[in-house]
Amino acid sequence: MAWSFKSSLASKLLCLALIVALAPLLPAAANPYQVQGLSEADLLKNIDLHNKVDNSTHLFLWWIDHDGKKVQKLNYEAVDVLQGGVAAAVRPGSYSSVLIGIQGQPIGKEEFTSLGTYSEGLIPACTQLNWGFIDRSGGYVISPQFLSVEEFREGLAPACKDKLFGYIDRLGNWAIQPKFQKALSFHENLAAAKLKDKWGYIDKDANFDIPAKFDEAGKFADERACVRVGTKWGVIDQNGKMIVEPKFDDVGFFREGVCPVKDGAQWGFIDRQGNMVIPAKLDRAFPFHEGNAAVRVGNKFGYIDHDCKFEIEPKFDLALPYAEGVAVVGEVNWNHPSARMFLLNRHLETMTWRKDLTTKSPVDFYVPLNQDDAVKELLNTLPAKAIEDMKIISLDEMSSYQFELGLQMKLNWGLTKASRLGQYYSKKGIKQPDEMTAAILTALWNNLHKSK
């Protein structure tokens, strides 16, 4: 189903660290509006270690207009769609969430653990582990007291307390008492709710107008909703009648008369009767907003119109739907330390550590006698590409090797088991294995740069 910015923020998904495959140190993101899984060729094409390190943000973000013109740079790790003149954003570094205005300026002084999307005058907001609602000024209107909430629609919002979902009114009072396993916001007077492990649709009296018999259910829009039966998705009308039998592998939701669907490995769009009006030839597709839809072709996002013509050619690494005339787009900061670190560590993959089964040591590998011997061993062991990398980068960036190469040194050279190299450093007052590997990396860098 379609991506939720609030849930992404809650798990720091939009730390937007490059892409799942790009940064094993970072949270495993599953944000479909962001490209995932770049190839080795992409990395080699885009990352140039001769460039200066830029640790400002993982993605450069902008609001663009419908002509694709960048109208406002956004100095955040993530920004939600603009609604009511405000949007949720994630600060670089701290990854706290703030409310921003149309110029990208923070609203209010408070920072939040997570924020949702503005709707009907209120924004879901989390402080620590509790959710409530703030207004456009950034102040709480409904105090944080719930385990989870969804946005207000039609005067009600789903909220979870004691592991059960109900619906609250704008004063924070229960309009529908908690009794559901999960619940979504109301749309077209119906809300998807889960009871006894099945999804159905309730009215505002909490009665199931459409019985709970689906394995998953989406929101109603254009008098249609997508539901999952087993592993496949279909489409129902407001009477619960199956308009399109379950046959799709994934779906979005209806908007502007069409819905993105995944047929096999590719995405297209169906109309309200289930006719494929845009062939399934896209690598990813999202619902239409303001006349166009964000789609992915290969590893780049652009925007198409209803005739599947590109209004904005695929050139972005992230693209969100249009709202209030603008859309958030992103381009990877290839000079961010996390991107460069990934490439640096990838060049270590062919490294083979020298075995030494004859020495009486706590490991099965050759253990250097001292720091000079450790540097010599690395120069003889490291792949040529890794050596070339180390000749380019600064001493500060050499610390990027602590995670992978440093870990291997600790294990293979027995630095945690009082090996002879560990004892050598201990006699010099260096007791922690991480400090030992840092000393070795510094000595290695100095060796490679001694002629400069």
Secondary structure, 3 states (H helix, E strand, C coil): CCCCHHHHHHCCHHHCCCCHHHCCCCCCCCCCCECCCCCHHHHHHHCCCCCCCCCCCCEEEEEECCCCCEEEEECCCEECCCECCEEEEECCCCCCEEEECCCCCEEEEEEECEECCCECCEEEEEECCEEEEECCCCCEEEEEEECEECCCECCEEEEEECCEEEEECCCCCEEEEEEECEEEEEECCEEEEEECCEEEEECCCCCEEEEEEECEECCCECCEEEEEECCEEEEECCCCCEEEEEEECEECCCECCEEEEEECCEEEEEECCCCEEEEEEECEECCCECCEEEEEECCEEEEECCCCCEEEEEEECEECCCECCEEEEEEECCCCHHHHHHHHHHCCCCCCCCECCCCCCCCCECCCCCHHHHHHHHHHHCCHHHHHHHHHCCCCHHHHHHCCHHHHHHHHCCCCCCCHHHHHHHHCCCCCHHHHHHHHHHHHHHHHCCCC
